[in-house]
Amino acid sequence: MRVLGIDPGLTRCGWGVVDGRPGARPTAIGVGVVRSSPDLDLELRLLELHTAVTALLREHRPDVVAIERVFTQNNKGTATGTAQAAGIAALAAAQGDRPVAWRTPSEVKAAISGNGRADKEQVTLMVTRVLGLTAAPKPADAADALALAICQVWRGPAQDRLRLAALAGGIGAPLPASRTLPRWTGVSK
């Protein structure tokens, strides 16, 4: 499985691509940060991010995109920008017909370090060890994106099987067999 992890942010949006399967050491394929200038108008910053994520999807062809779920931050301005960046990444994934897995920070920290309250240094150290890297990915946004991708590789398939088993057991509300969800086909003229 190939996963593109996205640590959303307007000024710095971390990304990391990992190949792997549950129970095995994953392999880092690529890592980096998409930057946008705070001097640009918001819509141009969002466009830059969308263009960059779309290019990453085309280049790396992930099976799934793991995006950090933003649920609370002390700074409302930062939270808004982070949520906008997450939405842009999800939009690009949907346009590229790639599923999105939303992961909470504590879930990712627990998966990578065993501690849902691990600090950024612990996460970076564990990402470096798990992937067998010779140097720690920098900045922390890049390491966090790799951690998101690793979490999805390790936990995603099991969670998918549990979800299917629950649906098969009558838990949840599956769609009727005759109904399918519409796929995005682009802007109609």
KEVEX-169666 format. One record per residue (C-alpha): x, y, z; residue number from 1; residue in one letter. Coordinates in steps of 0.05 Angstrom, whole numbers. Layout:
N
+--------+--------+--------+-----+------+
!     xx !     yy !     zz !  nr ! rest !
+--------+--------+--------+-----+------+
!      X !      Y !      Z ! NUM !    A !
...
+--------+--------+--------+-----+------+
END
This chain:
189
+--------+--------+--------+-----+------+
!     xx !     yy !     zz !  nr ! rest !
+--------+--------+--------+-----+------+
!      0 !      0 !      0 !   1 !    M !
!     25 !     70 !    -17 !   2 !    R !
!      1 !    127 !     28 !   3 !    V !
!      9 !    202 !     20 !   4 !    L !
!      7 !    234 !     89 !   5 !    G !
!    -12 !    307 !     94 !   6 !    I !
!      2 !    350 !    156 !   7 !    D !
!    -41 !    410 !    136 !   8 !    P !
!    -20 !    481 !    143 !   9 !    G !
!    -24 !    545 !    102 !  10 !    L !
!     47 !    570 !    112 !  11 !    T !
!     78 !    500 !    117 !  12 !    R !
!     40 !    438 !     94 !  13 !    C !
!     80 !    375 !    107 !  14 !    G !
!     75 !    315 !     61 !  15 !    W !
!    105 !    246 !     63 !  16 !    G !
!     97 !    184 !     20 !  17 !    V !
!    107 !    114 !     49 !  18 !    V !
!    101 !     44 !     20 !  19 !    D !
!     85 !    -13 !     67 !  20 !    G !
!     38 !    -64 !     97 !  21 !    R !
!     16 !    -80 !    167 !  22 !    P !
!     68 !   -117 !    208 !  23 !    G !
!    127 !    -97 !    164 !  24 !    A !
!    176 !    -39 !    164 !  25 !    R !
!    150 !     15 !    117 !  26 !    P !
!    194 !     50 !     66 !  27 !    T !
!    198 !    125 !     57 !  28 !    A !
!    188 !    145 !    -16 !  29 !    I !
!    187 !    220 !    -10 !  30 !    G !
!    180 !    276 !     40 !  31 !    V !
!    176 !    351 !     39 !  32 !    G !
!    138 !    415 !     55 !  33 !    V !
!     94 !    458 !     12 !  34 !    V !
!    104 !    531 !     31 !  35 !    R !
!     62 !    592 !     15 !  36 !    S !
!     76 !    664 !     31 !  37 !    S !
!     31 !    699 !     82 !  38 !    P !
!     38 !    760 !     37 !  39 !    D !
!     -6 !    727 !    -16 !  40 !    L !
!    -82 !    732 !    -16 !  41 !    D !
!   -115 !    672 !     16 !  42 !    L !
!   -145 !    646 !    -48 !  43 !    E !
!    -76 !    645 !    -81 !  44 !    L !
!    -45 !    609 !    -23 !  45 !    R !
!   -100 !    556 !    -27 !  46 !    L !
!    -90 !    551 !   -102 !  47 !    L !
!    -15 !    540 !    -92 !  48 !    E !
!    -30 !    485 !    -41 !  49 !    L !
!    -81 !    451 !    -87 !  50 !    H !
!    -33 !    453 !   -145 !  51 !    T !
!     23 !    422 !   -103 !  52 !    A !
!    -20 !    367 !    -74 !  53 !    V !
!    -48 !    351 !   -143 !  54 !    T !
!     23 !    345 !   -169 !  55 !    A !
!     42 !    299 !   -111 !  56 !    L !
!    -18 !    254 !   -126 !  57 !    L !
!      2 !    249 !   -200 !  58 !    R !
!     76 !    236 !   -184 !  59 !    E !
!     68 !    185 !   -128 !  60 !    H !
!      0 !    154 !   -144 !  61 !    R !
!    -19 !    136 !    -72 !  62 !    P !
!    -73 !     85 !    -55 !  63 !    D !
!    -99 !    130 !      0 !  64 !    V !
!    -87 !    200 !     27 !  65 !    V !
!    -81 !    206 !    103 !  66 !    A !
!    -97 !    276 !    128 !  67 !    I !
!    -92 !    301 !    199 !  68 !    E !
!   -161 !    317 !    227 !  69 !    R !
!   -161 !    385 !    259 !  70 !    V !
!   -206 !    387 !    319 !  71 !    F !
!   -180 !    439 !    367 !  72 !    T !
!   -126 !    492 !    372 !  73 !    Q !
!   -117 !    551 !    418 !  74 !    N !
!   -105 !    601 !    361 !  75 !    N !
!   -169 !    608 !    320 !  76 !    K !
!   -131 !    639 !    261 !  77 !    G !
!    -83 !    580 !    258 !  78 !    T !
!   -141 !    530 !    266 !  79 !    A !
!   -179 !    563 !    208 !  80 !    T !
!   -118 !    561 !    162 !  81 !    G !
!   -103 !    489 !    181 !  82 !    T !
!   -175 !    468 !    168 !  83 !    A !
!   -174 !    504 !    101 !  84 !    Q !
!   -110 !    469 !     81 !  85 !    A !
!   -139 !    402 !    102 !  86 !    A !
!   -200 !    415 !     60 !  87 !    G !
!   -158 !    433 !     -1 !  88 !    I !
!   -117 !    368 !      7 !  89 !    A !
!   -182 !    328 !     12 !  90 !    A !
!   -210 !    363 !    -49 !  91 !    L !
!   -147 !    346 !    -89 !  92 !    A !
!   -152 !    273 !    -66 !  93 !    A !
!   -226 !    269 !    -87 !  94 !    A !
!   -209 !    300 !   -155 !  95 !    Q !
!   -154 !    248 !   -163 !  96 !    G !
!   -204 !    192 !   -143 !  97 !    D !
!   -164 !    175 !    -81 !  98 !    R !
!   -197 !    157 !    -15 !  99 !    P !
!   -182 !    200 !     46 ! 100 !    V !
!   -167 !    173 !    116 ! 101 !    A !
!   -175 !    226 !    170 ! 102 !    W !
!   -129 !    215 !    230 ! 103 !    R !
!   -127 !    251 !    296 ! 104 !    T !
!    -60 !    275 !    324 ! 105 !    P !
!    -66 !    231 !    385 ! 106 !    S !
!    -82 !    170 !    342 ! 107 !    E !
!    -20 !    182 !    300 ! 108 !    V !
!     25 !    195 !    361 ! 109 !    K !
!      0 !    131 !    393 ! 110 !    A !
!     12 !     90 !    330 ! 111 !    A !
!     83 !    116 !    319 ! 112 !    I !
!    108 !    122 !    391 ! 113 !    S !
!     59 !     84 !    435 ! 114 !    G !
!     41 !    149 !    470 ! 115 !    N !
!    -18 !    191 !    446 ! 116 !    G !
!     13 !    252 !    480 ! 117 !    R !
!     82 !    246 !    450 ! 118 !    A !
!    117 !    312 !    434 ! 119 !    D !
!    143 !    331 !    365 ! 120 !    K !
!    214 !    309 !    382 ! 121 !    E !
!    190 !    239 !    402 ! 122 !    Q !
!    148 !    233 !    338 ! 123 !    V !
!    207 !    255 !    295 ! 124 !    T !
!    254 !    206 !    330 ! 125 !    L !
!    206 !    147 !    321 ! 126 !    M !
!    192 !    164 !    248 ! 127 !    V !
!    268 !    165 !    236 ! 128 !    T !
!    276 !     97 !    271 ! 129 !    R !
!    215 !     63 !    240 ! 130 !    V !
!    235 !     84 !    170 ! 131 !    L !
!    309 !     70 !    181 ! 132 !    G !
!    328 !    140 !    159 ! 133 !    L !
!    399 !    165 !    168 ! 134 !    T !
!    375 !    235 !    186 ! 135 !    A !
!    311 !    262 !    217 ! 136 !    A !
!    261 !    292 !    168 ! 137 !    P !
!    257 !    368 !    177 ! 138 !    K !
!    219 !    409 !    191 ! 139 !    P !
!    172 !    375 !    241 ! 140 !    A !
!    114 !    383 !    191 ! 141 !    D !
!    149 !    334 !    144 ! 142 !    A !
!    161 !    284 !    200 ! 143 !    A !
!     88 !    290 !    221 ! 144 !    D !
!     65 !    276 !    150 ! 145 !    A !
!    108 !    213 !    148 ! 146 !    L !
!     78 !    193 !    216 ! 147 !    A !
!      8 !    201 !    186 ! 148 !    L !
!     27 !    156 !    128 ! 149 !    A !
!     57 !    103 !    174 ! 150 !    I !
!     -5 !    104 !    218 ! 151 !    C !
!    -49 !     92 !    158 ! 152 !    Q !
!     -5 !     35 !    132 ! 153 !    V !
!     -7 !      1 !    200 ! 154 !    W !
!    -79 !     14 !    221 ! 155 !    R !
!   -119 !     28 !    158 ! 156 !    G !
!   -128 !    -44 !    132 ! 157 !    P !
!   -150 !    -71 !    200 ! 158 !    A !
!   -199 !    -14 !    210 ! 159 !    Q !
!   -227 !    -26 !    140 ! 160 !    D !
!   -238 !   -100 !    157 ! 161 !    R !
!   -272 !    -82 !    223 ! 162 !    L !
!   -318 !    -33 !    187 ! 163 !    R !
!   -338 !    -86 !    136 ! 164 !    L !
!   -350 !   -138 !    190 ! 165 !    A !
!   -394 !    -89 !    228 ! 166 !    A !
!   -434 !    -74 !    166 ! 167 !    L !
!   -441 !   -149 !    150 ! 168 !    A !
!   -466 !   -159 !    221 ! 169 !    G !
!   -520 !   -107 !    212 ! 170 !    G !
!   -484 !    -52 !    251 ! 171 !    I !
!   -485 !     14 !    216 ! 172 !    G !
!   -526 !     39 !    158 ! 173 !    A !
!   -500 !     13 !     91 ! 174 !    P !
!   -526 !     43 !     27 ! 175 !    L !
!   -579 !      3 !    -10 ! 176 !    P !
!   -547 !    -42 !    -63 ! 177 !    A !
!   -581 !     -5 !   -119 ! 178 !    S !
!   -554 !     63 !    -97 ! 179 !    R !
!   -484 !     87 !   -111 ! 180 !    T !
!   -451 !    150 !    -89 ! 181 !    L !
!   -437 !    200 !   -145 ! 182 !    P !
!   -365 !    212 !   -163 ! 183 !    R !
!   -338 !    281 !   -180 ! 184 !    W !
!   -332 !    288 !   -255 ! 185 !    T !
!   -310 !    360 !   -260 ! 186 !    G !
!   -344 !    425 !   -272 ! 187 !    V !
!   -402 !    420 !   -321 ! 188 !    S !
!   -410 !    475 !   -372 ! 189 !    K !
+--------+--------+--------+-----+------+
END
